Amino acid sequence: MLIITKKNAPEEALDHVKEFLVTNGFDFHQSTGADRTIIGVIGDTHTLEESIISAMPGVHQVVRIRPDDV
């Protein structure tokens, strides 16, 4: 799963997303660009609800990567 932030999302919003992931047993890899940050979720994400993450402040888009996509 990839979480793409809104342009120039505040650090507090990113911290909230990352805390949510860790609290729910996931690890992540963060890639920070000039305007946006992409968070790659590590783990079996089938239990993560896209709608919950999409509703978090600072989140622009959530992309689920299915096993058949790789």
C-alpha positions as CSV (number, residue, x, y, z in Angstrom):
1,M,0.0,0.0,0.0
2,L,1.2,3.5,-0.8
3,I,0.1,6.6,1.0
4,I,0.6,9.8,-1.0
5,T,0.3,13.1,0.9
6,K,-1.1,16.4,-0.1
7,K,1.3,19.0,-1.4
8,N,3.3,20.4,1.5
9,A,1.4,18.4,4.2
10,P,2.4,19.4,7.7
11,E,4.8,17.2,9.6
12,E,2.1,16.7,12.3
13,A,-0.2,15.1,9.7
14,L,2.6,12.7,8.6
15,D,3.4,11.8,12.2
16,H,-0.3,11.0,12.8
17,V,-0.3,8.6,9.8
18,K,2.9,7.0,10.8
19,E,1.8,6.5,14.4
20,F,-1.4,4.9,13.2
21,L,0.6,2.4,11.1
22,V,3.0,1.5,13.9
23,T,0.1,1.2,16.4
24,N,-1.6,-1.3,14.1
25,G,1.6,-3.4,13.6
26,F,2.9,-2.1,10.3
27,D,6.3,-0.7,9.4
28,F,6.8,1.8,6.6
29,H,9.3,3.4,4.3
30,Q,9.1,7.1,3.7
31,S,10.2,8.9,0.6
32,T,10.2,12.7,0.8
33,G,10.1,14.8,-2.3
34,A,10.0,18.5,-2.9
35,D,6.2,18.8,-2.5
36,R,4.9,15.4,-1.4
37,T,5.8,12.5,0.7
38,I,5.1,8.9,-0.2
39,I,4.8,6.3,2.6
40,G,5.1,2.7,1.6
41,V,3.4,0.4,4.1
42,I,5.3,-2.8,4.9
43,G,3.3,-5.8,5.9
44,D,0.1,-7.7,5.1
45,T,-2.1,-4.7,4.4
46,H,-5.3,-6.6,3.7
47,T,-6.6,-5.6,7.1
48,L,-6.0,-1.9,6.6
49,E,-9.1,0.1,5.6
50,E,-8.2,2.5,2.8
51,S,-11.1,4.8,3.8
52,I,-9.7,5.4,7.3
53,I,-6.3,6.4,6.0
54,S,-7.8,8.5,3.2
55,A,-9.7,10.5,5.7
56,M,-6.6,11.4,7.7
57,P,-5.4,15.0,7.5
58,G,-2.7,15.5,4.9
59,V,-3.5,12.3,2.9
60,H,-4.1,12.9,-0.8
61,Q,-4.4,9.3,-2.1
62,V,-4.1,5.7,-0.9
63,V,-3.1,3.1,-3.5
64,R,-3.5,-0.6,-2.7
65,I,-1.0,-2.9,-4.4
66,R,-2.5,-6.3,-5.0
67,P,-0.3,-9.4,-5.1
68,D,-1.2,-10.0,-8.8
69,D,0.1,-6.5,-9.6
70,V,3.7,-7.4,-8.8
